[in-house]
Amino acid sequence: MNRINKILVSTIVAILLLSTVAFANPVNLELNGNIKGLDLQVNNARTYVSGESLDQLGLNIATSNNGDAGSQIIVSNDNVTLLFIAGSNVVKVNKAELTIDAAAFIDKNVAYIPLRFVLETLGHEITWDAKNRRILANMQDGIINQSDEPSTVISMAPSVSEIIFALGAGDKLVGRTKFCDYPLDVTNVASIGSMFTPDIEQMVNIYPDIIIAQTHFKEEVLDKLNEAGIKTSTNATPQSLEEMYSAVTDIGRLINRNFEARAIVSSMRSKVQRAEYVLRGVTHLPTVYYVVGTGEWGEWTATKNTYLADVIAIAGGDNIAARHEPEANWSFTLEKLVDANPQLIFGSQFNKDKMMDGEQYSSIVAVKNNNFVAVNENIFERPSPRLINEGLKILLEMFHPELVYNLGF
């Protein structure tokens, strides 16, 4: 492992995972400049705070079932309720249900909650002061609510619909594109056509409080909706993983699901950090290639500076497409693909059939060895929480199956 990678791993361990070594001696929390003495435990390289200390964070706690495994642990203040199940990775933040990589637990009748998740959900940014052995938590995003929360929303992209449901606000959706198909409940919502040619008359008749779209929204469609007096929000389609995180918080703000959005982003970041920690000693990375499109439409893949390229790298894959500066995001060439000769290819069943039958791909090692894994392309091509919550683990199972059990989610 080179020096840069060693520094990166050290940073992940010390700052992001707040390791066991860091907490071998007493540690303080500095919350917005004020020192707090907390009862902390480290379990599986994650830092937990006892329920008895939560009053110092302005939180209340209640447990059920006399503190047994499976007990409900309810953490709350006037604005948010977090429901943990002891021993479970599932947590509810208000109405939003999500998974985390650090399950709450009970030790000697005392409940312990993942500290970083709680603080980031409340809006704090967390760093580690190694010199003073101190966790620094500073309020960065204190948005609680807004006066004009929308009751009805039309989503103009599958990833937007997935994020809205992940935020626990699926009941707000009154319109969606015909491509919005996850979760299954979204198919019960009225379809307003495609992302590119929606039924404007139907949208005006529905007259939602807000329409949330991304950059594929045509200017003439936007003009007609503005003329009708319908509020619209059009944001750039995320390209990087960081932009995907921002999309979640932006949509959370638009529909007044700020705590839920911060919780989802915190859980995704923690899963990414867990994967990086699990892979910290790995030196061999399989050469891989993801197929977005192939054949007569050209070669399309997860090129450099795309969210999927970010996740492939996090999962320990050597993405051959990320070695080149693309002419355009997601665009690649047959010559570069054949020359790179990846060991493993993955993509939809449709693209697998095309590539495995294509003579032009027959010299590629992955094709010759039938090492093409068919996956649900929507998990990998939509910038939504599923990319981390499901996709990251799928990739690790493909690239480094011997390490999957260490993920914890």
Contacts in CASP RR format, 6 or more apart in sequence:
PFRMAT RR
TARGET T0000
AUTHOR 0000-0000-0000
METHOD contacts of the structure
MODEL  1
MNRINKILVSTIVAILLLSTVAFANPVNLELNGNIKGLDLQVNNARTYVS
GESLDQLGLNIATSNNGDAGSQIIVSNDNVTLLFIAGSNVVKVNKAELTI
DAAAFIDKNVAYIPLRFVLETLGHEITWDAKNRRILANMQDGIINQSDEP
STVISMAPSVSEIIFALGAGDKLVGRTKFCDYPLDVTNVASIGSMFTPDI
EQMVNIYPDIIIAQTHFKEEVLDKLNEAGIKTSTNATPQSLEEMYSAVTD
IGRLINRNFEARAIVSSMRSKVQRAEYVLRGVTHLPTVYYVVGTGEWGEW
TATKNTYLADVIAIAGGDNIAARHEPEANWSFTLEKLVDANPQLIFGSQF
NKDKMMDGEQYSSIVAVKNNNFVAVNENIFERPSPRLINEGLKILLEMFH
PELVYNLGF
1 9 0 8 1.000
1 281 0 8 1.000
1 283 0 8 1.000
8 276 0 8 1.000
9 276 0 8 1.000
9 277 0 8 1.000
9 280 0 8 1.000
9 281 0 8 1.000
12 273 0 8 1.000
12 276 0 8 1.000
12 277 0 8 1.000
12 280 0 8 1.000
13 19 0 8 1.000
13 45 0 8 1.000
13 277 0 8 1.000
13 280 0 8 1.000
14 22 0 8 1.000
14 128 0 8 1.000
14 130 0 8 1.000
15 127 0 8 1.000
15 128 0 8 1.000
16 273 0 8 1.000
16 276 0 8 1.000
16 277 0 8 1.000
17 45 0 8 1.000
17 46 0 8 1.000
17 273 0 8 1.000
17 274 0 8 1.000
17 277 0 8 1.000
18 42 0 8 1.000
18 46 0 8 1.000
18 47 0 8 1.000
18 115 0 8 1.000
18 116 0 8 1.000
18 128 0 8 1.000
18 135 0 8 1.000
19 42 0 8 1.000
19 45 0 8 1.000
20 42 0 8 1.000
20 45 0 8 1.000
22 128 0 8 1.000
22 130 0 8 1.000
22 133 0 8 1.000
23 40 0 8 1.000
23 42 0 8 1.000
23 47 0 8 1.000
25 133 0 8 1.000
26 133 0 8 1.000
27 40 0 8 1.000
27 133 0 8 1.000
27 134 0 8 1.000
27 135 0 8 1.000
28 35 0 8 1.000
28 36 0 8 1.000
28 37 0 8 1.000
28 38 0 8 1.000
28 132 0 8 1.000
28 133 0 8 1.000
28 134 0 8 1.000
28 135 0 8 1.000
29 35 0 8 1.000
29 36 0 8 1.000
29 37 0 8 1.000
29 38 0 8 1.000
29 115 0 8 1.000
29 134 0 8 1.000
29 135 0 8 1.000
29 137 0 8 1.000
30 36 0 8 1.000
30 129 0 8 1.000
30 134 0 8 1.000
30 135 0 8 1.000
30 136 0 8 1.000
30 137 0 8 1.000
31 56 0 8 1.000
31 57 0 8 1.000
31 124 0 8 1.000
31 137 0 8 1.000
32 137 0 8 1.000
32 138 0 8 1.000
32 139 0 8 1.000
33 138 0 8 1.000
35 134 0 8 1.000
36 53 0 8 1.000
36 56 0 8 1.000
36 57 0 8 1.000
37 53 0 8 1.000
37 56 0 8 1.000
38 49 0 8 1.000
38 50 0 8 1.000
38 53 0 8 1.000
38 56 0 8 1.000
38 115 0 8 1.000
39 49 0 8 1.000
39 50 0 8 1.000
39 51 0 8 1.000
39 52 0 8 1.000
39 53 0 8 1.000
39 110 0 8 1.000
40 47 0 8 1.000
40 48 0 8 1.000
40 49 0 8 1.000
40 50 0 8 1.000
40 53 0 8 1.000
40 115 0 8 1.000
41 47 0 8 1.000
41 48 0 8 1.000
41 50 0 8 1.000
41 107 0 8 1.000
41 112 0 8 1.000
42 48 0 8 1.000
43 102 0 8 1.000
43 105 0 8 1.000
43 112 0 8 1.000
44 102 0 8 1.000
44 408 0 8 1.000
45 277 0 8 1.000
46 101 0 8 1.000
46 102 0 8 1.000
46 114 0 8 1.000
46 116 0 8 1.000
47 114 0 8 1.000
47 115 0 8 1.000
47 116 0 8 1.000
47 135 0 8 1.000
48 102 0 8 1.000
48 104 0 8 1.000
48 105 0 8 1.000
48 112 0 8 1.000
48 113 0 8 1.000
48 114 0 8 1.000
48 115 0 8 1.000
49 57 0 8 1.000
49 112 0 8 1.000
49 113 0 8 1.000
49 115 0 8 1.000
49 118 0 8 1.000
50 110 0 8 1.000
50 111 0 8 1.000
50 112 0 8 1.000
50 113 0 8 1.000
51 61 0 8 1.000
51 75 0 8 1.000
51 110 0 8 1.000
51 111 0 8 1.000
51 112 0 8 1.000
51 113 0 8 1.000
52 110 0 8 1.000
54 60 0 8 1.000
54 61 0 8 1.000
54 75 0 8 1.000
54 113 0 8 1.000
57 118 0 8 1.000
57 119 0 8 1.000
57 122 0 8 1.000
58 77 0 8 1.000
59 75 0 8 1.000
59 76 0 8 1.000
59 77 0 8 1.000
59 118 0 8 1.000
60 75 0 8 1.000
60 76 0 8 1.000
60 77 0 8 1.000
61 73 0 8 1.000
61 74 0 8 1.000
61 75 0 8 1.000
61 76 0 8 1.000
61 111 0 8 1.000
61 113 0 8 1.000
62 73 0 8 1.000
62 74 0 8 1.000
63 71 0 8 1.000
63 72 0 8 1.000
63 73 0 8 1.000
63 74 0 8 1.000
63 106 0 8 1.000
63 111 0 8 1.000
64 71 0 8 1.000
64 72 0 8 1.000
65 71 0 8 1.000
65 72 0 8 1.000
66 109 0 8 1.000
67 86 0 8 1.000
67 106 0 8 1.000
67 109 0 8 1.000
67 111 0 8 1.000
68 86 0 8 1.000
68 106 0 8 1.000
69 86 0 8 1.000
69 87 0 8 1.000
69 106 0 8 1.000
70 85 0 8 1.000
70 86 0 8 1.000
70 87 0 8 1.000
70 88 0 8 1.000
71 85 0 8 1.000
71 86 0 8 1.000
71 106 0 8 1.000
71 111 0 8 1.000
72 83 0 8 1.000
72 84 0 8 1.000
72 85 0 8 1.000
72 86 0 8 1.000
73 83 0 8 1.000
73 84 0 8 1.000
73 85 0 8 1.000
73 86 0 8 1.000
73 104 0 8 1.000
73 106 0 8 1.000
73 111 0 8 1.000
73 113 0 8 1.000
74 81 0 8 1.000
74 82 0 8 1.000
74 83 0 8 1.000
74 84 0 8 1.000
75 81 0 8 1.000
75 82 0 8 1.000
75 83 0 8 1.000
75 84 0 8 1.000
75 113 0 8 1.000
75 118 0 8 1.000
76 82 0 8 1.000
79 144 0 8 1.000
79 145 0 8 1.000
79 259 0 8 1.000
80 93 0 8 1.000
80 94 0 8 1.000
80 121 0 8 1.000
80 122 0 8 1.000
80 259 0 8 1.000
81 92 0 8 1.000
81 93 0 8 1.000
81 94 0 8 1.000
82 91 0 8 1.000
82 92 0 8 1.000
82 93 0 8 1.000
82 113 0 8 1.000
82 118 0 8 1.000
82 121 0 8 1.000
82 263 0 8 1.000
83 91 0 8 1.000
83 92 0 8 1.000
83 93 0 8 1.000
84 91 0 8 1.000
84 103 0 8 1.000
84 104 0 8 1.000
84 111 0 8 1.000
84 113 0 8 1.000
85 91 0 8 1.000
85 103 0 8 1.000
85 104 0 8 1.000
86 103 0 8 1.000
86 104 0 8 1.000
86 105 0 8 1.000
86 106 0 8 1.000
86 111 0 8 1.000
87 103 0 8 1.000
87 104 0 8 1.000
87 105 0 8 1.000
88 103 0 8 1.000
88 104 0 8 1.000
89 99 0 8 1.000
89 100 0 8 1.000
89 101 0 8 1.000
89 102 0 8 1.000
89 103 0 8 1.000
89 408 0 8 1.000
89 409 0 8 1.000
90 97 0 8 1.000
90 98 0 8 1.000
90 99 0 8 1.000
91 97 0 8 1.000
91 98 0 8 1.000
91 99 0 8 1.000
91 100 0 8 1.000
91 104 0 8 1.000
91 117 0 8 1.000
91 263 0 8 1.000
92 98 0 8 1.000
93 121 0 8 1.000
93 259 0 8 1.000
93 260 0 8 1.000
93 263 0 8 1.000
94 168 0 8 1.000
94 257 0 8 1.000
94 259 0 8 1.000
94 260 0 8 1.000
95 168 0 8 1.000
95 169 0 8 1.000
95 260 0 8 1.000
96 166 0 8 1.000
96 167 0 8 1.000
96 168 0 8 1.000
96 169 0 8 1.000
96 257 0 8 1.000
96 260 0 8 1.000
96 263 0 8 1.000
96 264 0 8 1.000
97 168 0 8 1.000
98 166 0 8 1.000
98 263 0 8 1.000
98 264 0 8 1.000
98 267 0 8 1.000
98 385 0 8 1.000
98 389 0 8 1.000
99 267 0 8 1.000
99 389 0 8 1.000
99 409 0 8 1.000
100 114 0 8 1.000
100 117 0 8 1.000
100 267 0 8 1.000
100 270 0 8 1.000
100 409 0 8 1.000
101 267 0 8 1.000
101 270 0 8 1.000
101 271 0 8 1.000
101 274 0 8 1.000
101 407 0 8 1.000
101 408 0 8 1.000
101 409 0 8 1.000
102 114 0 8 1.000
102 117 0 8 1.000
102 270 0 8 1.000
104 111 0 8 1.000
104 112 0 8 1.000
104 113 0 8 1.000
104 114 0 8 1.000
105 111 0 8 1.000
105 112 0 8 1.000
106 112 0 8 1.000
114 270 0 8 1.000
115 135 0 8 1.000
116 126 0 8 1.000
116 266 0 8 1.000
116 270 0 8 1.000
117 263 0 8 1.000
117 266 0 8 1.000
117 267 0 8 1.000
117 270 0 8 1.000
119 126 0 8 1.000
119 137 0 8 1.000
120 126 0 8 1.000
120 262 0 8 1.000
120 263 0 8 1.000
120 265 0 8 1.000
120 266 0 8 1.000
120 269 0 8 1.000
121 259 0 8 1.000
121 262 0 8 1.000
121 263 0 8 1.000
121 266 0 8 1.000
122 139 0 8 1.000
122 142 0 8 1.000
122 259 0 8 1.000
122 262 0 8 1.000
123 139 0 8 1.000
123 140 0 8 1.000
123 141 0 8 1.000
123 142 0 8 1.000
123 262 0 8 1.000
124 137 0 8 1.000
124 138 0 8 1.000
124 139 0 8 1.000
124 140 0 8 1.000
125 137 0 8 1.000
125 138 0 8 1.000
125 139 0 8 1.000
125 140 0 8 1.000
126 135 0 8 1.000
126 136 0 8 1.000
126 137 0 8 1.000
127 135 0 8 1.000
127 136 0 8 1.000
128 134 0 8 1.000
128 135 0 8 1.000
128 136 0 8 1.000
129 135 0 8 1.000
129 136 0 8 1.000
141 249 0 8 1.000
141 258 0 8 1.000
141 262 0 8 1.000
142 258 0 8 1.000
143 253 0 8 1.000
143 258 0 8 1.000
144 258 0 8 1.000
144 259 0 8 1.000
145 256 0 8 1.000
145 258 0 8 1.000
146 253 0 8 1.000
146 256 0 8 1.000
149 255 0 8 1.000
149 256 0 8 1.000
150 172 0 8 1.000
150 208 0 8 1.000
150 209 0 8 1.000
150 210 0 8 1.000
150 231 0 8 1.000
150 254 0 8 1.000
150 255 0 8 1.000
150 256 0 8 1.000
151 172 0 8 1.000
151 209 0 8 1.000
152 172 0 8 1.000
152 174 0 8 1.000
152 206 0 8 1.000
152 208 0 8 1.000
152 209 0 8 1.000
152 210 0 8 1.000
153 164 0 8 1.000
153 169 0 8 1.000
153 172 0 8 1.000
153 173 0 8 1.000
153 174 0 8 1.000
153 175 0 8 1.000
153 208 0 8 1.000
153 209 0 8 1.000
153 210 0 8 1.000
153 211 0 8 1.000
153 212 0 8 1.000
153 255 0 8 1.000
154 173 0 8 1.000
154 174 0 8 1.000
154 175 0 8 1.000
154 176 0 8 1.000
154 192 0 8 1.000
154 203 0 8 1.000
154 206 0 8 1.000
154 208 0 8 1.000
154 210 0 8 1.000
154 211 0 8 1.000
154 212 0 8 1.000
155 161 0 8 1.000
155 164 0 8 1.000
155 173 0 8 1.000
155 175 0 8 1.000
155 176 0 8 1.000
155 177 0 8 1.000
155 180 0 8 1.000
155 211 0 8 1.000
155 212 0 8 1.000
156 177 0 8 1.000
156 195 0 8 1.000
156 198 0 8 1.000
156 211 0 8 1.000
156 212 0 8 1.000
156 213 0 8 1.000
156 214 0 8 1.000
156 216 0 8 1.000
156 217 0 8 1.000
157 177 0 8 1.000
157 180 0 8 1.000
157 195 0 8 1.000
157 212 0 8 1.000
157 213 0 8 1.000
157 214 0 8 1.000
157 216 0 8 1.000
157 237 0 8 1.000
158 177 0 8 1.000
158 179 0 8 1.000
158 180 0 8 1.000
158 181 0 8 1.000
158 182 0 8 1.000
158 378 0 8 1.000
158 382 0 8 1.000
158 384 0 8 1.000
159 214 0 8 1.000
159 237 0 8 1.000
159 238 0 8 1.000
159 247 0 8 1.000
159 382 0 8 1.000
159 383 0 8 1.000
159 384 0 8 1.000
160 212 0 8 1.000
160 213 0 8 1.000
160 214 0 8 1.000
160 251 0 8 1.000
161 173 0 8 1.000
161 176 0 8 1.000
161 177 0 8 1.000
161 180 0 8 1.000
161 182 0 8 1.000
161 186 0 8 1.000
162 180 0 8 1.000
162 182 0 8 1.000
162 183 0 8 1.000
162 382 0 8 1.000
162 384 0 8 1.000
162 385 0 8 1.000
162 386 0 8 1.000
163 247 0 8 1.000
163 248 0 8 1.000
163 251 0 8 1.000
163 252 0 8 1.000
163 384 0 8 1.000
163 385 0 8 1.000
164 170 0 8 1.000
164 172 0 8 1.000
164 173 0 8 1.000
164 212 0 8 1.000
164 251 0 8 1.000
164 255 0 8 1.000
165 173 0 8 1.000
165 183 0 8 1.000
165 185 0 8 1.000
165 186 0 8 1.000
166 248 0 8 1.000
166 264 0 8 1.000
166 384 0 8 1.000
166 385 0 8 1.000
167 248 0 8 1.000
167 251 0 8 1.000
167 252 0 8 1.000
167 255 0 8 1.000
167 257 0 8 1.000
167 260 0 8 1.000
167 261 0 8 1.000
167 264 0 8 1.000
168 257 0 8 1.000
168 260 0 8 1.000
169 255 0 8 1.000
169 257 0 8 1.000
169 260 0 8 1.000
170 185 0 8 1.000
170 186 0 8 1.000
172 255 0 8 1.000
173 186 0 8 1.000
173 189 0 8 1.000
174 189 0 8 1.000
174 190 0 8 1.000
174 206 0 8 1.000
174 208 0 8 1.000
175 189 0 8 1.000
175 190 0 8 1.000
175 191 0 8 1.000
175 192 0 8 1.000
175 203 0 8 1.000
175 206 0 8 1.000
175 208 0 8 1.000
176 186 0 8 1.000
176 189 0 8 1.000
176 190 0 8 1.000
176 191 0 8 1.000
176 192 0 8 1.000
177 191 0 8 1.000
177 192 0 8 1.000
177 193 0 8 1.000
177 194 0 8 1.000
177 195 0 8 1.000
177 198 0 8 1.000
178 191 0 8 1.000
178 193 0 8 1.000
178 194 0 8 1.000
179 194 0 8 1.000
179 195 0 8 1.000
180 186 0 8 1.000
180 187 0 8 1.000
180 189 0 8 1.000
180 191 0 8 1.000
181 187 0 8 1.000
181 378 0 8 1.000
182 378 0 8 1.000
182 386 0 8 1.000
190 202 0 8 1.000
190 206 0 8 1.000
192 198 0 8 1.000
192 199 0 8 1.000
192 202 0 8 1.000
192 203 0 8 1.000
192 206 0 8 1.000
193 199 0 8 1.000
195 213 0 8 1.000
195 216 0 8 1.000
195 217 0 8 1.000
196 216 0 8 1.000
196 218 0 8 1.000
198 221 0 8 1.000
200 221 0 8 1.000
200 224 0 8 1.000
200 225 0 8 1.000
203 211 0 8 1.000
203 225 0 8 1.000
203 230 0 8 1.000
204 224 0 8 1.000
204 225 0 8 1.000
204 228 0 8 1.000
204 230 0 8 1.000
207 228 0 8 1.000
207 230 0 8 1.000
208 230 0 8 1.000
209 231 0 8 1.000
210 230 0 8 1.000
210 231 0 8 1.000
210 232 0 8 1.000
210 233 0 8 1.000
210 254 0 8 1.000
210 255 0 8 1.000
211 225 0 8 1.000
211 230 0 8 1.000
211 231 0 8 1.000
211 232 0 8 1.000
211 233 0 8 1.000
212 232 0 8 1.000
212 233 0 8 1.000
212 235 0 8 1.000
212 251 0 8 1.000
212 254 0 8 1.000
213 222 0 8 1.000
213 232 0 8 1.000
213 233 0 8 1.000
213 234 0 8 1.000
213 235 0 8 1.000
214 234 0 8 1.000
214 235 0 8 1.000
214 236 0 8 1.000
214 237 0 8 1.000
215 234 0 8 1.000
215 235 0 8 1.000
215 236 0 8 1.000
215 237 0 8 1.000
216 237 0 8 1.000
217 232 0 8 1.000
217 234 0 8 1.000
222 232 0 8 1.000
222 234 0 8 1.000
225 232 0 8 1.000
226 232 0 8 1.000
233 254 0 8 1.000
235 247 0 8 1.000
235 250 0 8 1.000
236 243 0 8 1.000
237 383 0 8 1.000
238 244 0 8 1.000
238 246 0 8 1.000
238 247 0 8 1.000
238 307 0 8 1.000
238 383 0 8 1.000
239 305 0 8 1.000
239 306 0 8 1.000
239 307 0 8 1.000
239 329 0 8 1.000
240 305 0 8 1.000
240 306 0 8 1.000
240 307 0 8 1.000
240 310 0 8 1.000
241 272 0 8 1.000
241 307 0 8 1.000
241 310 0 8 1.000
241 311 0 8 1.000
243 307 0 8 1.000
243 383 0 8 1.000
244 307 0 8 1.000
244 383 0 8 1.000
244 384 0 8 1.000
244 387 0 8 1.000
245 265 0 8 1.000
245 268 0 8 1.000
245 269 0 8 1.000
247 383 0 8 1.000
248 261 0 8 1.000
248 264 0 8 1.000
248 265 0 8 1.000
248 268 0 8 1.000
248 385 0 8 1.000
249 258 0 8 1.000
249 261 0 8 1.000
249 262 0 8 1.000
249 265 0 8 1.000
251 257 0 8 1.000
251 261 0 8 1.000
252 258 0 8 1.000
252 260 0 8 1.000
252 261 0 8 1.000
253 261 0 8 1.000
264 385 0 8 1.000
267 389 0 8 1.000
268 385 0 8 1.000
268 388 0 8 1.000
268 389 0 8 1.000
271 388 0 8 1.000
271 389 0 8 1.000
271 392 0 8 1.000
271 407 0 8 1.000
271 409 0 8 1.000
272 314 0 8 1.000
272 388 0 8 1.000
272 392 0 8 1.000
274 407 0 8 1.000
274 408 0 8 1.000
274 409 0 8 1.000
275 314 0 8 1.000
275 315 0 8 1.000
275 392 0 8 1.000
275 396 0 8 1.000
275 407 0 8 1.000
276 314 0 8 1.000
278 396 0 8 1.000
278 403 0 8 1.000
278 406 0 8 1.000
278 407 0 8 1.000
279 315 0 8 1.000
279 316 0 8 1.000
279 396 0 8 1.000
279 400 0 8 1.000
279 403 0 8 1.000
282 316 0 8 1.000
282 400 0 8 1.000
282 403 0 8 1.000
285 316 0 8 1.000
285 317 0 8 1.000
285 318 0 8 1.000
285 399 0 8 1.000
286 316 0 8 1.000
286 317 0 8 1.000
286 318 0 8 1.000
286 343 0 8 1.000
286 344 0 8 1.000
286 399 0 8 1.000
287 317 0 8 1.000
287 318 0 8 1.000
287 320 0 8 1.000
287 340 0 8 1.000
287 341 0 8 1.000
287 342 0 8 1.000
287 343 0 8 1.000
287 344 0 8 1.000
288 312 0 8 1.000
288 317 0 8 1.000
288 318 0 8 1.000
288 319 0 8 1.000
288 320 0 8 1.000
288 342 0 8 1.000
288 343 0 8 1.000
288 344 0 8 1.000
288 345 0 8 1.000
288 346 0 8 1.000
288 398 0 8 1.000
288 399 0 8 1.000
289 301 0 8 1.000
289 319 0 8 1.000
289 320 0 8 1.000
289 321 0 8 1.000
289 337 0 8 1.000
289 340 0 8 1.000
289 342 0 8 1.000
289 344 0 8 1.000
289 345 0 8 1.000
289 346 0 8 1.000
289 366 0 8 1.000
290 301 0 8 1.000
290 302 0 8 1.000
290 308 0 8 1.000
290 312 0 8 1.000
290 319 0 8 1.000
290 321 0 8 1.000
290 345 0 8 1.000
290 346 0 8 1.000
290 347 0 8 1.000
290 380 0 8 1.000
291 300 0 8 1.000
291 301 0 8 1.000
291 345 0 8 1.000
291 346 0 8 1.000
291 347 0 8 1.000
291 348 0 8 1.000
291 351 0 8 1.000
291 352 0 8 1.000
291 355 0 8 1.000
292 300 0 8 1.000
292 301 0 8 1.000
292 302 0 8 1.000
292 330 0 8 1.000
292 351 0 8 1.000
292 377 0 8 1.000
292 381 0 8 1.000
293 299 0 8 1.000
293 300 0 8 1.000
293 301 0 8 1.000
293 351 0 8 1.000
294 300 0 8 1.000
294 351 0 8 1.000
294 354 0 8 1.000
294 355 0 8 1.000
295 354 0 8 1.000
295 355 0 8 1.000
295 358 0 8 1.000
295 360 0 8 1.000
298 334 0 8 1.000
299 331 0 8 1.000
299 332 0 8 1.000
299 333 0 8 1.000
299 334 0 8 1.000
299 336 0 8 1.000
299 337 0 8 1.000
300 330 0 8 1.000
300 331 0 8 1.000
300 332 0 8 1.000
301 321 0 8 1.000
301 330 0 8 1.000
301 332 0 8 1.000
301 337 0 8 1.000
302 308 0 8 1.000
302 309 0 8 1.000
302 312 0 8 1.000
302 319 0 8 1.000
302 321 0 8 1.000
302 322 0 8 1.000
302 330 0 8 1.000
302 380 0 8 1.000
303 309 0 8 1.000
303 321 0 8 1.000
303 322 0 8 1.000
303 324 0 8 1.000
303 326 0 8 1.000
303 329 0 8 1.000
303 330 0 8 1.000
303 331 0 8 1.000
303 332 0 8 1.000
304 321 0 8 1.000
304 322 0 8 1.000
304 323 0 8 1.000
304 324 0 8 1.000
304 325 0 8 1.000
304 326 0 8 1.000
305 326 0 8 1.000
305 329 0 8 1.000
306 329 0 8 1.000
306 330 0 8 1.000
307 383 0 8 1.000
307 387 0 8 1.000
308 380 0 8 1.000
308 381 0 8 1.000
308 387 0 8 1.000
309 319 0 8 1.000
309 321 0 8 1.000
309 322 0 8 1.000
311 380 0 8 1.000
311 387 0 8 1.000
311 388 0 8 1.000
311 391 0 8 1.000
311 392 0 8 1.000
311 395 0 8 1.000
312 319 0 8 1.000
312 322 0 8 1.000
312 395 0 8 1.000
313 319 0 8 1.000
313 322 0 8 1.000
314 392 0 8 1.000
315 392 0 8 1.000
315 395 0 8 1.000
315 396 0 8 1.000
315 398 0 8 1.000
315 399 0 8 1.000
315 400 0 8 1.000
316 395 0 8 1.000
316 396 0 8 1.000
316 399 0 8 1.000
316 400 0 8 1.000
317 395 0 8 1.000
317 399 0 8 1.000
320 336 0 8 1.000
320 337 0 8 1.000
320 340 0 8 1.000
320 342 0 8 1.000
321 332 0 8 1.000
321 336 0 8 1.000
323 340 0 8 1.000
324 332 0 8 1.000
324 336 0 8 1.000
326 332 0 8 1.000
334 360 0 8 1.000
337 361 0 8 1.000
337 364 0 8 1.000
338 360 0 8 1.000
338 361 0 8 1.000
338 363 0 8 1.000
338 364 0 8 1.000
341 363 0 8 1.000
341 364 0 8 1.000
341 365 0 8 1.000
342 364 0 8 1.000
342 365 0 8 1.000
342 366 0 8 1.000
343 365 0 8 1.000
343 366 0 8 1.000
343 371 0 8 1.000
344 366 0 8 1.000
344 371 0 8 1.000
344 372 0 8 1.000
344 373 0 8 1.000
344 398 0 8 1.000
344 399 0 8 1.000
345 352 0 8 1.000
345 355 0 8 1.000
345 364 0 8 1.000
345 366 0 8 1.000
345 367 0 8 1.000
345 371 0 8 1.000
345 372 0 8 1.000
345 373 0 8 1.000
346 372 0 8 1.000
346 373 0 8 1.000
346 374 0 8 1.000
346 375 0 8 1.000
346 398 0 8 1.000
347 372 0 8 1.000
347 373 0 8 1.000
347 374 0 8 1.000
347 375 0 8 1.000
347 377 0 8 1.000
347 380 0 8 1.000
348 374 0 8 1.000
348 375 0 8 1.000
348 376 0 8 1.000
348 377 0 8 1.000
349 374 0 8 1.000
351 377 0 8 1.000
352 372 0 8 1.000
352 374 0 8 1.000
355 361 0 8 1.000
355 367 0 8 1.000
355 372 0 8 1.000
356 367 0 8 1.000
356 370 0 8 1.000
356 372 0 8 1.000
361 367 0 8 1.000
362 368 0 8 1.000
365 371 0 8 1.000
366 372 0 8 1.000
373 398 0 8 1.000
375 394 0 8 1.000
378 386 0 8 1.000
379 386 0 8 1.000
379 387 0 8 1.000
379 390 0 8 1.000
379 391 0 8 1.000
379 394 0 8 1.000
380 387 0 8 1.000
380 391 0 8 1.000
393 404 0 8 1.000
393 407 0 8 1.000
393 409 0 8 1.000
396 403 0 8 1.000
396 404 0 8 1.000
396 407 0 8 1.000
397 404 0 8 1.000
END
